[in-house]
C-alpha cells in the first residue's frame, strides 16, 4: 500500500499544475469561481479542495457509496453549497452536466477503465466551453514494462511492451495503459490542444516508505525531486502516470 506521505506528494504535484491551469483559464473575473466537472471524482479528493477555493464542482461517479462519502466530506469542510454529486459515467456526461458549460473537467484515473477512450474524450470535450481546461491523469505503459522487468517477470514485461492496451497478462488488474503519443493523438481527435505533460510518481513509488516517514525533510525533498523531474522528457517517459493539461480548441 502506498503510504499517506507519498500519496500526498503525488496529489500535491497534480493539484499544483491544475491550479496554474485554472488561474489562466481565461475568465474575465478571477474572483467569481469556475464551473468544474470531476468525472470519476469519487469521495472528493480534488473536488472538495477546489470548492474550498470558491469553485463550483459537479462530481460524476458511478458509485453511490463514493458519492455519499463526498457529501459528508463537503459538509465537514463547509462547502456543501459548492459541491454536487451525480451518479453516472462518461457515457452520460453531457446529459448530466450540460453541453459547453464547464470551465474545467477533471478525469483522473478514469480513461483506463472506460469502454471506449476516444468516445469518452469526445464526451468530455462536449461539456467544456471553448478554451475550457481538461486535466487528464492516465497510467503509462512504459512504467509497468520497467517494473515487471525489475521484478524478474521478463515475459510479462515483454507482453506489456507489445500489448495494444499495455497489459502484462490476463491477471493484470489494469484494463489499459497509454503511451504519450497515443493519448495525445486521442486528445487531438477530440479537439483538445495539449499544453503541458507531467510525469507523476516517477520516484514516489521507488523511495522506501520507512525513509520518507522517518527522515526529517524527506517528504519535502521527494516532492521537490518529483517536481524537478516531472517535465524532463527522459524521466517523464518512465513515470507510472502522465498528467496532461489540454484546452478545447
Steps between C-alpha positions, in 0.01 A plus 500: 500500500626845412549688827323826581803725454590366159135522401499867598811569292326360192177691564666831578699506174189433290307762700773758446497456123120507496487819706732677255284388208181619668652837578563552128168360383394830342215606728475881515415500873746271682313548829171357370605135521486243221253229402691172524400141423692218670436176310558200726581739785379252761524626857617849403877493542527776240143631495481611863830697500395667174166594654688641801669736253159625385437282194172321429571128451276226362631150572376230262568151634331159460537409869220607740727420794771732371246776443369457854855542630539805278188655654632444853843635410356813341281555806794460736695761303205739479475497120178302446352791306783480246523122452242287318520124463331328205493125439607411146796444271668638188228377265244722676723800558335757273150409619604525864700824490388682184695572183758777473457625857809380687807719545702191591463124513705256706544143381747330733546124473184450296609471136666167583168337587241644260369284216611741227768760585453696175126523556551600864734784400245620246241509778738697722567750223126547449447633854792745492453857389743627230835543670393275788770296677525120512714347774570141396692250714573162340712193569805472276615183325877553529498495878335161530741352244790619713337390825426146379854464363662618825281253690636221283179448301663536161227327301242732650719803429524393136123450484428846643741657253314360200143459621267760339363588843832485684396202713749242625259206495146376571543558875604863458248703705535807276271486192734719294798732514613771260815638349547872452463500122185287510313706759601826330360367171168422673489851645568654161217298345266635769595859417713551809833682482772369734683769696709313755585142590640402837637168619347398834638259763835463323679456834220495757435127453871414511620679813454274808204601713704460819744764378225748410330446837809523719749734331445870582423697185472188283142569390587851388818381326307226318236750388769733369670218310167395348430861404842543336473175302133525405554673165844354421437288187719208610347465847151580375526201266530256791252662740213270609250774414475789257318818597390685188346847489312584182246756384204479267590664170 
